[in-house]
Each structure stands twice: as C-alpha cells, then as structure tokens.
Amino acid sequence: MHLTGVAVGCDRMTDDPDFDTIRLESPADYLAEIVLDRPDSLNTVNDGMLEDLDEAIDLLEANEGVDTDVRAILIRGEGEKAFSAGADVQSSGAMSNREGVEHSRKGQRVFGKLRESDLPVVAAIQGYALGGGLELSMCADLRVASEDSEFGLPEHNLGLLPGWGGTQRLQRLIGESAAKQVVFTAERFDPERMHELGFLCEVYDDDEFDERAVEFAANIAGGPPIAQRYTKRAMREGWDSMDAGLEIEATAFGHLLDTDDLAAGVTAFVTDQEPEFEGE
C-alpha cells in the first residue's frame, strides 16, 4: 500500500495528557506516536515510564490522546542514541523477593498491552535496544531499525534473566535456538543479524531513518482498520491455539463481507486505484 490519502509529517500533538517520561504525537493521519522521552538516561524504563505507558496505551485504544483518528501506533525513543537501553537500575534500587516478582509482572503486563491491543503497533528502533528496551520492542507487531541500532539482552551478565517477557516472547519471534543464543550469551547483535532472524522487517540508513520509519507505519495506519483489528485478534489467539485462531478468522471473514471498506477495496482494485478505507 502506498501513502495515497495519508498525510505524513503532520507532527501534531495534543496538550492533554501531560506525561513525565513519554510524549504522544501524531506524525501522520491515523498514526499515533509514543515517544520514550528520557534521552539523558538513554530512554531507560523506570516505574514512572511504566505508569505513563500504561495510561497512554489505554488512551490510544480509546481513540484519545492525539489529534487524529488512531488506527495504528508507532513507538520510538527520543534522540538518536537509544530506543531504550533497558530498565533504569538506579531508580529500581534494592528490591525484596516479593517486590521483584511484582516488578516483573508489572513490566510484562504493561508491555503486553501493546500486543493485546487491536491497533497495529510498529517499533522504530534507533541506537540501543537492550534489556527491557528490547523486551518492549518484542510486543510490537512489526519492527524497523536504523543501521546504527544495537540489540541485546545483558541480564545474564548480571546474574539475572529477562524479566519483562523476554524469555517467552523472543523465542516465539525468532525461534527457540536463536532466542537462547541472545539470552545465554548476553552479546550485542547488529540489525543485519536481527533482520536475518526475522525480528526486523526493514533496516534503514541512519540519515533517512525517521522519515522511512514514519512512512512504514503510516502505510499500516492507512490500511483497512476493521480488517486489521480482526487479523490481529485471529493471529494473537492462534499463537496459542490454532483452532481458536481459525474460528476467529472464519467469523471475521464473514463479518467483513458487509463492510464498506470491502466495497472500497474491490472498487480500487478493479479501477487500479489506491483504496481509501473509512473503517465502516
């Protein structure tokens, strides 16, 4: 799909809500952008950011928080150095066993809201995506990266394990053996390798990364929103149960036959035009 009917570069934002660690913007029609906004700390994730993300995702799910009709989400880090370098260890401090369990569950739940959302989610990764930052990107539906990006799960070098979903989600994305290599070695991986493993959809030149990432996400946002919601639901449920996924697929297929979007898509196909979907 091309960008026909989708305005790119709007860079609109709303005055409400007011977050401390993130920003909500709209760089294109139908596209909401979550910006991790702690560049002085390499956009590391602290408790405040988890809370801000929790609220922001709910707002976008409710079609609020930005000045556009939200059909997709783009998440990125502020600045060129890092998408997110992981958890803010200093802010976490010493935790008891019980606090550690709850801290892990909180990150799993908040990050998982992106995966559970009916909205397609794209992660735009420039610079470091380490530890919890990489785990956050795992919950996006699609990921693009710059040539200077760097990936890794360093927890084993600290005597820990990835605690915000990494032990489960990464192996489902790139396979068990490759995921164990990333976790057990705690090494850094370049974007070319992550692309080979299927973790990344595209790798862009550094100097054009911002523009290309927005274009990629805007193309997704310009797609048929009803069909995209059902597709994400079917694929999500089918992750654990193919039978459940197939049932949602069949029901959705029948429902979509009554939509105006289908008529628009068929008409555009017959006339060799780009479709403009209204979500009806």
Backbone bond lengths (Angstrom), bond angles and torsions (degrees), N, CA, C in turn:
res aa  C-N    CA-C-N  psi(-1)  N-CA   C-N-CA  omega(-1)  CA-C   N-CA-C  phi
1 M - - - 1.455 - - 1.516 109.13 -
2 H 1.353 116.05 139.07 1.446 120.08 177.46 1.515 109.55 -98.07
3 L 1.326 116.45 -176.33 1.463 120.44 -172.20 1.520 112.84 -91.76
4 T 1.322 118.41 20.19 1.455 121.01 177.75 1.526 110.19 -57.45
5 G 1.326 115.88 126.20 1.454 120.20 178.00 1.510 114.83 81.92
6 V 1.328 117.84 0.63 1.461 121.14 -179.50 1.519 108.76 -116.63
7 A 1.321 116.64 118.12 1.461 121.10 179.94 1.511 109.58 -84.17
8 V 1.340 116.39 126.16 1.454 122.50 -179.37 1.515 109.29 -110.14
9 G 1.334 115.69 144.43 1.458 120.00 176.99 1.510 113.67 90.55
10 C 1.335 117.08 18.16 1.460 120.31 -178.95 1.522 111.54 -67.02
11 D 1.339 116.40 -39.97 1.460 122.86 179.42 1.520 112.39 51.96
12 R 1.327 115.44 41.46 1.454 119.41 178.85 1.517 109.68 -85.69
13 M 1.304 116.01 151.00 1.448 120.76 173.88 1.523 108.58 -147.99
14 T 1.296 115.52 156.36 1.451 120.40 178.94 1.520 110.39 -102.23
15 D 1.337 116.67 153.31 1.463 120.42 179.43 1.519 112.26 -75.09
16 D 1.295 117.21 -12.03 1.447 121.97 -177.08 1.525 107.22 -130.42
17 P 1.289 120.47 130.92 1.456 128.63 10.33 1.525 112.33 -92.24
18 D 1.330 114.84 174.66 1.449 121.99 -178.74 1.526 108.93 -110.49
19 F 1.323 117.06 109.75 1.453 122.26 179.60 1.524 110.20 -107.57
20 D 1.319 116.28 154.05 1.457 121.49 179.28 1.523 113.26 -90.96
21 T 1.336 117.60 -29.11 1.466 120.23 -170.29 1.523 114.36 -119.30
22 I 1.329 117.54 -7.56 1.457 121.57 179.74 1.521 109.31 -138.35
23 R 1.327 115.93 167.64 1.465 121.66 171.11 1.522 108.32 -129.42
24 L 1.313 115.54 150.49 1.452 121.77 171.56 1.519 108.41 -111.48
25 E 1.328 116.71 128.44 1.445 122.38 179.78 1.520 109.35 -137.72
26 S 1.335 116.13 174.97 1.458 121.13 175.31 1.521 108.47 -137.21
27 P 1.333 117.96 94.67 1.460 120.75 -177.41 1.523 114.05 -78.74
28 A 1.325 118.29 -7.60 1.460 122.20 179.38 1.517 108.60 -159.03
29 D 1.340 116.50 159.90 1.454 120.52 176.92 1.525 110.04 -56.50
30 Y 1.337 114.88 136.81 1.465 123.65 176.14 1.528 113.37 72.15
31 L 1.325 117.62 1.97 1.466 120.83 -175.09 1.528 110.54 -116.81
32 A 1.328 116.08 121.12 1.464 121.80 173.29 1.519 108.78 -99.54
33 E 1.316 116.13 141.96 1.460 121.29 -178.13 1.528 109.78 -120.96
34 I 1.329 115.99 126.67 1.455 122.05 171.55 1.523 107.25 -99.91
35 V 1.323 116.17 120.04 1.463 121.37 -179.96 1.526 108.54 -107.74
36 L 1.329 116.76 118.36 1.463 120.70 173.32 1.520 107.36 -72.48
37 D 1.317 117.15 115.10 1.461 120.43 -164.00 1.536 112.42 -117.25
38 R 1.336 115.52 60.34 1.460 121.22 172.01 1.535 108.60 -131.93
39 P 1.336 117.25 59.37 1.467 119.51 -172.39 1.519 113.94 -62.34
40 D 1.326 118.20 -30.64 1.467 120.26 179.29 1.525 111.96 -66.56
41 S 1.324 116.61 -20.73 1.464 122.28 177.83 1.526 111.27 -111.67
42 L 1.357 116.39 22.68 1.472 121.90 -178.54 1.524 111.40 56.41
43 N 1.345 114.58 33.21 1.466 121.65 176.95 1.531 112.93 55.80
44 T 1.330 115.55 34.06 1.458 119.15 176.65 1.525 110.12 -64.79
45 V 1.317 114.75 154.35 1.460 122.11 -173.51 1.521 109.53 -96.91
46 N 1.329 116.71 116.87 1.456 121.54 173.47 1.528 109.03 -111.20
47 D 1.315 116.77 -177.92 1.462 120.03 -178.95 1.522 111.61 -60.63
48 G 1.335 115.82 -37.56 1.455 119.70 179.17 1.515 112.14 -61.97
49 M 1.334 116.43 -40.39 1.462 119.00 178.82 1.522 111.28 -68.05
50 L 1.333 117.08 -38.89 1.466 118.83 176.30 1.530 110.70 -58.95
51 E 1.327 116.07 -42.45 1.463 119.41 179.95 1.523 111.25 -67.55
52 D 1.340 116.87 -40.93 1.459 120.15 178.69 1.528 111.26 -64.64
53 L 1.326 117.05 -42.71 1.460 120.42 177.72 1.525 111.09 -62.56
54 D 1.317 116.26 -41.43 1.457 121.74 179.23 1.531 110.08 -55.99
55 E 1.331 116.21 -48.63 1.463 120.85 -179.14 1.521 111.60 -70.04
56 A 1.332 117.11 -41.51 1.459 120.80 -176.07 1.524 111.77 -63.60
57 I 1.323 116.84 -42.34 1.468 119.63 -179.72 1.523 110.56 -63.25
58 D 1.341 116.87 -39.30 1.467 120.16 177.02 1.526 110.70 -62.45
59 L 1.333 116.94 -41.68 1.466 120.81 179.36 1.523 110.94 -61.25
60 L 1.318 116.76 -47.16 1.459 120.02 -177.54 1.524 110.82 -67.84
61 E 1.327 117.26 -35.39 1.462 120.50 175.35 1.530 110.52 -61.71
62 A 1.325 116.38 -32.80 1.465 121.60 179.27 1.526 111.41 -87.79
63 N 1.336 117.17 9.00 1.463 122.87 179.96 1.531 111.05 61.64
64 E 1.319 115.39 41.11 1.459 122.22 178.39 1.531 109.19 -129.50
65 G 1.332 116.16 169.43 1.453 121.04 172.91 1.508 115.09 99.65
66 V 1.339 118.41 -22.29 1.460 122.42 176.73 1.518 108.84 -138.61
67 D 1.327 115.46 162.29 1.459 121.63 -174.94 1.527 110.57 -91.81
68 T 1.325 116.62 58.88 1.456 122.00 173.99 1.521 108.38 -161.51
69 D 1.302 116.49 160.79 1.457 121.66 172.74 1.520 107.24 -75.15
70 V 1.340 117.92 112.52 1.463 121.51 -170.23 1.521 110.73 -80.47
71 R 1.344 114.97 119.65 1.458 120.86 176.87 1.527 112.16 -121.57
72 A 1.318 116.74 -12.55 1.466 120.70 177.88 1.521 108.40 -158.41
73 I 1.335 115.72 161.11 1.463 122.32 -178.81 1.522 109.04 -123.05
74 L 1.319 115.67 135.06 1.466 122.89 170.21 1.530 107.21 -113.18
75 I 1.325 117.34 129.24 1.463 120.65 178.05 1.520 108.80 -119.74
76 R 1.329 116.21 132.32 1.461 121.71 -178.32 1.518 109.45 -148.17
77 G 1.330 115.81 170.73 1.448 121.14 176.18 1.514 111.35 -102.88
78 E 1.307 117.12 148.43 1.460 121.56 176.97 1.523 109.54 -71.74
79 G 1.332 116.49 136.91 1.453 121.42 178.58 1.515 112.35 86.01
80 E 1.322 115.80 175.65 1.459 121.47 -175.80 1.525 113.43 -99.42
81 K 1.329 117.78 -6.71 1.463 119.79 -173.86 1.514 113.58 -83.72
82 A 1.336 117.32 -30.72 1.461 117.50 -173.29 1.518 111.90 -157.01
83 F 1.316 115.56 135.56 1.463 121.11 160.03 1.526 106.66 -65.77
84 S 1.317 116.33 -59.31 1.464 123.87 169.04 1.512 107.87 -166.24
85 A 1.338 115.63 130.57 1.467 120.91 -179.67 1.521 112.23 -85.89
86 G 1.333 117.63 10.00 1.453 120.35 174.15 1.510 113.59 113.50
87 A 1.311 115.04 -158.12 1.463 121.06 -179.47 1.519 110.51 -73.80
88 D 1.307 116.03 145.13 1.462 122.20 175.51 1.525 107.49 -80.58
89 V 1.323 116.04 93.34 1.467 120.94 -174.23 1.519 111.19 -63.49
90 Q 1.322 117.60 -39.57 1.464 120.86 -176.91 1.517 111.58 -63.54
91 S 1.345 116.11 -39.66 1.467 118.38 -178.88 1.516 111.77 -72.85
92 S 1.350 116.38 -24.40 1.466 119.29 -178.71 1.523 111.27 -71.44
93 G 1.346 115.75 -39.16 1.452 118.97 -179.15 1.521 112.28 65.51
94 A 1.318 115.74 -168.49 1.464 120.75 179.23 1.526 109.42 -76.98
95 M 1.319 115.72 131.58 1.457 120.87 179.84 1.521 109.57 -117.40
96 S 1.305 115.53 147.38 1.457 120.25 169.47 1.518 108.99 -75.75
97 N 1.316 116.70 169.13 1.465 120.00 177.72 1.523 111.42 -56.92
98 R 1.320 115.57 -45.70 1.467 119.65 -178.99 1.518 110.93 -63.61
99 E 1.334 117.43 -42.52 1.461 120.68 179.45 1.525 111.13 -64.47
100 G 1.340 116.53 -36.72 1.459 119.80 177.52 1.513 112.52 -62.99
101 V 1.331 116.18 -41.64 1.466 120.41 178.18 1.526 110.05 -61.12
102 E 1.323 116.85 -46.66 1.469 120.72 -178.44 1.519 111.53 -67.30
103 H 1.346 116.93 -36.31 1.458 121.04 177.97 1.532 109.82 -63.39
104 S 1.318 116.84 -42.70 1.458 120.84 177.47 1.530 110.48 -63.37
105 R 1.302 117.23 -46.40 1.460 120.66 -178.93 1.526 111.79 -63.17
106 K 1.327 116.73 -36.70 1.464 120.12 -179.44 1.520 110.21 -64.67
107 G 1.341 117.58 -46.88 1.450 120.25 178.35 1.518 112.27 -63.03
108 Q 1.339 116.86 -42.23 1.461 120.54 177.66 1.522 110.80 -58.50
109 R 1.334 115.73 -44.16 1.471 119.99 -176.73 1.519 111.84 -68.26
110 V 1.344 117.07 -47.29 1.463 120.14 -176.37 1.530 110.52 -66.56
111 F 1.317 117.93 -49.35 1.459 119.73 177.95 1.525 110.79 -60.05
112 G 1.333 115.44 -39.57 1.451 120.08 -178.15 1.516 114.01 -63.79
113 K 1.327 117.59 -19.06 1.461 120.12 178.25 1.522 111.57 -64.31
114 L 1.338 117.18 -28.22 1.459 119.62 176.12 1.520 110.38 -67.34
115 R 1.315 116.16 -41.52 1.463 120.13 178.24 1.527 111.28 -68.92
116 E 1.312 117.25 -36.70 1.458 121.29 -178.49 1.517 112.32 -78.02
117 S 1.331 117.54 -18.97 1.462 120.87 -179.70 1.521 110.50 -60.79
118 D 1.326 116.25 146.30 1.460 120.72 173.68 1.523 111.97 -76.69
119 L 1.338 117.09 -12.92 1.455 121.03 -179.88 1.525 110.09 -82.57
120 P 1.333 119.09 135.59 1.462 119.98 172.18 1.528 110.06 -61.74
121 V 1.326 116.76 139.35 1.461 122.32 -177.15 1.533 109.11 -123.49
122 V 1.336 116.00 129.49 1.460 122.41 176.72 1.519 108.24 -116.35
123 A 1.338 117.31 130.45 1.462 121.98 173.29 1.523 108.56 -100.81
124 A 1.349 116.29 126.38 1.462 122.44 177.50 1.521 107.62 -105.53
125 I 1.327 116.52 110.74 1.463 121.70 -169.28 1.514 110.53 -108.66
126 Q 1.312 115.97 115.78 1.457 122.40 173.84 1.520 108.54 -125.83
127 G 1.322 117.16 131.23 1.456 120.12 -177.62 1.525 110.84 80.29
128 Y 1.327 115.61 -145.05 1.453 120.98 -174.06 1.532 112.71 -74.51
129 A 1.317 115.94 134.62 1.464 123.32 165.78 1.518 105.39 -130.31
130 L 1.313 115.64 89.33 1.461 122.08 -171.45 1.520 110.76 -122.06
131 G 1.326 116.25 149.26 1.461 120.63 173.61 1.510 111.88 51.88
132 G 1.324 115.55 -124.55 1.456 120.60 -179.41 1.512 113.45 -60.62
133 G 1.329 118.04 -27.77 1.459 120.23 175.64 1.512 111.73 -65.69
134 L 1.325 116.42 -41.50 1.463 119.83 176.28 1.518 110.22 -67.03
135 E 1.324 117.14 -38.89 1.462 120.58 178.43 1.524 111.10 -63.07
136 L 1.324 117.25 -37.22 1.462 120.39 176.09 1.523 110.30 -61.90
137 S 1.323 117.27 -44.94 1.461 120.33 -178.55 1.523 112.08 -65.68
138 M 1.337 117.61 -26.11 1.460 120.74 177.97 1.527 112.10 -62.15
139 C 1.321 117.21 -24.27 1.457 120.78 -176.26 1.526 112.55 -86.60
140 A 1.335 117.31 -6.71 1.455 120.39 171.65 1.522 109.50 -73.44
141 D 1.316 116.01 156.97 1.455 120.36 176.64 1.525 111.14 -78.58
142 L 1.317 116.34 -32.45 1.458 122.56 -177.53 1.522 108.63 -140.91
143 R 1.330 115.65 149.01 1.464 120.33 -177.97 1.526 109.92 -135.21
144 V 1.332 115.81 134.05 1.461 121.90 171.45 1.519 107.31 -124.05
145 A 1.340 116.61 156.94 1.461 119.56 -175.04 1.519 110.79 -145.99
146 S 1.320 115.48 161.14 1.457 122.41 174.62 1.526 109.48 -90.00
147 E 1.328 115.80 163.05 1.460 120.27 -178.93 1.523 112.65 -64.20
148 D 1.337 116.82 -24.96 1.466 119.65 -178.29 1.526 112.69 -93.30
149 S 1.326 117.40 11.58 1.465 119.47 -179.07 1.523 110.66 -75.27
150 E 1.331 115.04 159.26 1.463 121.72 -176.45 1.520 108.79 -145.77
151 F 1.324 116.18 133.90 1.457 121.74 -170.35 1.527 110.72 -124.10
152 G 1.331 115.95 145.90 1.451 118.45 176.00 1.515 112.46 176.70
153 L 1.324 114.05 159.38 1.464 122.41 173.88 1.532 106.85 -121.41
154 P 1.333 118.48 95.73 1.466 121.83 -173.13 1.522 114.71 -84.26
155 E 1.327 118.15 5.75 1.457 120.31 -170.85 1.528 113.67 -58.47
156 H 1.325 118.29 -37.38 1.461 119.37 -178.71 1.522 111.95 -64.26
157 N 1.316 118.16 -27.71 1.468 120.14 175.73 1.520 111.97 -69.88
158 L 1.330 116.47 -14.43 1.462 121.87 177.93 1.527 111.59 -102.62
159 G 1.336 116.59 -0.21 1.458 119.73 -176.01 1.507 113.26 80.31
160 L 1.346 116.68 20.96 1.462 122.23 179.89 1.522 109.52 -117.98
161 L 1.312 115.76 -172.45 1.458 121.70 168.64 1.522 108.16 -133.29
162 P 1.332 117.99 160.89 1.463 119.56 176.26 1.529 109.72 -60.89
163 G 1.321 116.40 120.32 1.457 119.78 -170.97 1.505 115.96 -110.07
164 W 1.335 117.38 4.18 1.465 120.22 178.95 1.527 111.05 -113.64
165 G 1.327 115.81 37.23 1.452 121.14 174.40 1.514 114.92 105.95
166 G 1.331 118.29 -5.06 1.448 120.84 -172.69 1.509 115.31 -64.14
167 T 1.336 117.94 -34.18 1.470 119.40 -178.28 1.522 111.78 -68.74
168 Q 1.317 117.50 -22.78 1.459 120.98 -177.68 1.526 112.63 -101.86
169 R 1.320 116.77 -44.71 1.468 119.65 -171.25 1.517 112.83 -76.34
170 L 1.324 117.76 -36.80 1.459 118.86 -175.53 1.529 111.09 -65.51
171 Q 1.333 117.84 -41.46 1.466 119.18 -178.96 1.521 112.00 -66.94
172 R 1.314 117.68 -25.67 1.457 120.46 176.31 1.520 111.45 -76.84
173 L 1.321 116.89 -21.27 1.462 121.18 -179.35 1.523 112.65 -90.42
174 I 1.339 117.58 -40.05 1.469 119.59 -173.42 1.528 112.84 -123.30
175 G 1.319 117.34 1.93 1.454 120.57 -179.94 1.516 112.04 97.21
176 E 1.322 115.17 155.35 1.463 121.21 -172.79 1.528 112.23 -63.88
177 S 1.317 117.69 -47.39 1.459 120.37 -175.07 1.523 111.89 -64.92
178 A 1.334 116.87 -47.30 1.464 119.90 179.90 1.523 111.06 -64.31
179 A 1.320 116.99 -38.90 1.463 119.91 179.12 1.526 111.02 -63.95
180 K 1.329 116.58 -40.12 1.464 119.46 178.32 1.525 111.22 -65.62
181 Q 1.321 117.35 -33.94 1.455 119.48 175.83 1.528 110.64 -62.53
182 V 1.333 116.77 -45.70 1.467 120.45 179.92 1.519 110.63 -62.03
183 V 1.334 117.07 -43.69 1.469 120.69 -175.89 1.527 111.57 -74.65
184 F 1.327 117.54 -51.34 1.467 121.11 -172.88 1.530 113.10 -68.78
185 T 1.330 117.43 -36.63 1.463 119.30 -178.38 1.515 112.67 -81.23
186 A 1.335 117.28 -24.99 1.469 122.48 -176.42 1.526 111.65 57.13
187 E 1.326 116.55 26.21 1.461 120.94 -179.15 1.527 111.32 -84.14
188 R 1.335 115.30 167.32 1.453 122.15 174.23 1.532 108.81 -93.75
189 F 1.318 116.14 142.82 1.454 121.84 -178.50 1.525 109.79 -125.65
190 D 1.331 115.50 142.12 1.466 119.41 -178.55 1.527 109.74 -86.62
191 P 1.339 117.49 166.60 1.471 119.90 -175.76 1.525 113.34 -65.75
192 E 1.337 116.56 -29.84 1.462 118.24 178.64 1.532 110.73 -61.90
193 R 1.338 116.29 -43.06 1.462 119.84 178.66 1.528 110.90 -65.65
194 M 1.318 117.45 -41.52 1.460 119.90 -179.40 1.527 110.91 -68.23
195 H 1.314 116.58 -29.85 1.460 119.94 174.97 1.523 110.13 -69.11
196 E 1.342 116.70 -42.32 1.466 120.81 177.58 1.531 111.44 -58.90
197 L 1.320 116.07 -36.11 1.456 121.09 -178.49 1.530 112.81 -78.64
198 G 1.336 116.63 -6.92 1.450 120.35 179.83 1.511 114.30 87.67
199 F 1.337 117.15 5.29 1.460 119.82 179.53 1.526 111.05 -73.16
200 L 1.326 117.19 -35.50 1.455 122.74 -178.87 1.521 110.65 -107.75
201 C 1.334 115.90 141.86 1.463 120.62 174.51 1.518 111.39 -83.07
202 E 1.339 116.81 -42.31 1.456 122.00 -176.22 1.519 109.84 -142.76
203 V 1.337 115.47 151.09 1.465 122.42 171.13 1.526 107.14 -124.10
204 Y 1.339 116.38 123.69 1.456 121.68 -174.50 1.529 111.23 -111.45
205 D 1.324 115.41 153.88 1.461 120.69 173.47 1.520 109.36 -58.94
206 D 1.323 115.94 145.96 1.465 120.52 -177.11 1.521 112.37 -58.09
207 D 1.337 116.39 -42.08 1.462 119.50 -172.07 1.525 113.41 -73.91
208 E 1.330 117.65 -12.83 1.452 119.88 178.25 1.527 112.15 -120.86
209 F 1.327 115.44 13.37 1.465 118.92 -171.63 1.524 112.42 -62.24
210 D 1.332 118.33 -49.58 1.466 120.71 -176.21 1.523 111.13 -56.81
211 E 1.325 116.30 -47.50 1.460 120.43 -177.99 1.523 111.50 -64.81
212 R 1.328 116.43 -45.13 1.458 119.49 -177.23 1.526 111.27 -68.16
213 A 1.340 117.45 -37.03 1.460 120.30 179.15 1.521 110.98 -64.14
214 V 1.327 116.91 -42.64 1.468 120.19 178.13 1.523 110.33 -65.51
215 E 1.326 117.71 -41.37 1.460 120.54 178.29 1.532 110.82 -60.81
216 F 1.317 116.10 -43.37 1.469 120.57 179.10 1.524 110.27 -59.42
217 A 1.341 116.83 -49.81 1.459 120.73 -178.32 1.522 111.79 -68.69
218 A 1.339 117.03 -35.16 1.462 120.28 179.49 1.531 110.97 -65.75
219 N 1.318 117.53 -35.30 1.461 120.19 175.43 1.528 111.21 -61.70
220 I 1.329 116.03 -40.75 1.466 119.70 176.53 1.527 109.91 -65.09
221 A 1.329 116.59 -44.57 1.468 120.63 -178.85 1.519 111.91 -63.32
222 G 1.335 117.50 -27.21 1.449 120.73 -179.56 1.515 114.02 -83.29
223 G 1.325 117.51 0.26 1.456 121.49 179.73 1.516 112.77 -76.34
224 P 1.337 117.36 179.79 1.466 121.26 -178.12 1.526 110.71 -72.77
225 P 1.327 118.88 108.90 1.471 120.26 -170.22 1.521 114.51 -64.88
226 I 1.326 118.09 -35.71 1.467 118.93 -179.78 1.521 109.89 -68.43
227 A 1.327 116.41 -45.91 1.465 120.21 179.28 1.526 111.17 -63.42
228 Q 1.337 116.91 -37.07 1.458 119.44 179.43 1.523 111.95 -66.20
229 R 1.339 116.25 -40.24 1.469 119.33 178.75 1.525 110.62 -61.60
230 Y 1.338 116.06 -47.66 1.453 119.14 -179.46 1.525 111.61 -65.82
231 T 1.324 116.91 -38.28 1.467 120.17 178.70 1.517 110.79 -60.95
232 K 1.338 116.32 -44.62 1.459 119.10 -179.32 1.526 110.32 -65.11
233 R 1.318 117.24 -40.35 1.466 119.76 178.50 1.536 110.70 -62.26
234 A 1.318 116.69 -45.21 1.469 120.05 -177.88 1.525 110.78 -64.18
235 M 1.320 117.00 -43.63 1.457 119.59 -178.65 1.524 111.39 -69.77
236 R 1.334 116.22 -35.37 1.467 119.85 178.84 1.520 111.25 -65.81
237 E 1.320 116.82 -47.13 1.461 119.92 -179.99 1.523 111.36 -68.99
238 G 1.338 115.97 -33.42 1.449 119.70 179.69 1.512 113.63 -72.12
239 W 1.347 117.10 -14.52 1.463 121.97 177.44 1.531 110.04 -56.34
240 D 1.338 115.22 -42.65 1.466 120.62 -178.25 1.519 113.08 -100.14
241 S 1.314 116.90 -27.24 1.463 120.08 -177.38 1.522 109.42 -143.94
242 M 1.330 117.01 109.27 1.463 119.68 179.20 1.520 111.05 -61.76
243 D 1.321 117.49 -38.13 1.464 120.23 179.96 1.522 110.53 -59.71
244 A 1.337 117.22 -44.56 1.467 120.36 179.25 1.522 110.64 -64.03
245 G 1.323 116.38 -42.57 1.455 120.03 179.30 1.513 112.39 -63.51
246 L 1.319 117.18 -41.43 1.461 120.58 179.41 1.527 111.61 -65.45
247 E 1.323 116.84 -36.28 1.463 119.81 178.61 1.524 110.83 -65.30
248 I 1.343 117.59 -43.91 1.462 120.98 176.99 1.528 109.86 -63.35
249 E 1.326 116.74 -40.80 1.463 120.70 179.51 1.530 110.92 -58.86
250 A 1.328 116.98 -47.65 1.459 120.54 -177.90 1.528 111.47 -64.75
251 T 1.333 116.57 -44.51 1.463 120.63 179.43 1.520 110.80 -62.93
252 A 1.330 116.44 -42.97 1.460 120.79 -179.84 1.522 111.28 -64.91
253 F 1.335 116.17 -40.81 1.463 119.66 179.86 1.526 110.56 -57.37
254 G 1.334 115.92 -45.25 1.453 119.23 178.78 1.514 112.55 -64.64
255 H 1.340 116.67 -41.61 1.459 120.47 -179.52 1.526 111.15 -63.56
256 L 1.303 117.75 -39.66 1.457 121.50 -175.45 1.529 112.31 -68.24
257 L 1.319 117.61 -18.81 1.461 120.25 178.83 1.523 112.07 -64.44
258 D 1.345 117.71 -20.55 1.466 121.67 -177.99 1.523 112.84 -97.76
259 T 1.337 119.19 7.64 1.457 120.53 -174.63 1.528 112.00 -92.31
260 D 1.329 114.53 150.70 1.466 120.21 173.62 1.524 110.87 -67.19
261 D 1.336 116.32 -28.39 1.460 119.34 179.08 1.525 111.32 -61.25
262 L 1.339 117.17 -37.27 1.457 119.41 178.07 1.523 110.45 -63.34
263 A 1.328 116.19 -43.92 1.466 119.71 178.82 1.526 110.55 -61.67
264 A 1.337 116.10 -40.89 1.463 119.75 179.29 1.520 110.80 -64.91
265 G 1.327 116.59 -40.83 1.460 120.47 179.78 1.514 112.29 -65.80
266 V 1.334 116.75 -43.15 1.459 120.67 -179.82 1.526 110.34 -65.65
267 T 1.330 116.63 -43.86 1.462 120.69 179.02 1.521 111.32 -61.22
268 A 1.334 116.20 -44.03 1.460 120.09 178.68 1.516 111.33 -63.20
269 F 1.321 116.96 -37.96 1.473 121.09 179.76 1.527 110.67 -65.52
270 V 1.338 115.95 -45.26 1.461 120.05 -177.77 1.524 111.27 -66.30
271 T 1.325 117.07 -36.45 1.466 121.34 -176.71 1.519 112.79 -94.33
272 D 1.330 116.55 5.38 1.473 122.16 179.07 1.529 111.20 57.55
273 Q 1.333 115.37 44.80 1.461 122.33 177.13 1.531 109.36 -115.91
274 E 1.321 115.48 168.18 1.462 119.83 173.54 1.527 109.16 -87.11
275 P 1.333 119.41 128.99 1.468 120.68 -178.81 1.517 112.20 -71.43
276 E 1.311 115.62 147.98 1.463 122.35 171.74 1.510 107.38 -119.76
277 F 1.324 115.24 108.07 1.461 121.28 -173.80 1.522 110.35 -90.54
278 E 1.341 115.63 136.15 1.470 122.08 -178.20 1.517 112.28 -103.14
279 G 1.308 118.09 -7.28 1.455 120.03 -179.53 1.518 111.91 75.91
280 E 1.303 117.22 33.47 1.463 121.58 -178.93 1.517 109.97 -131.31
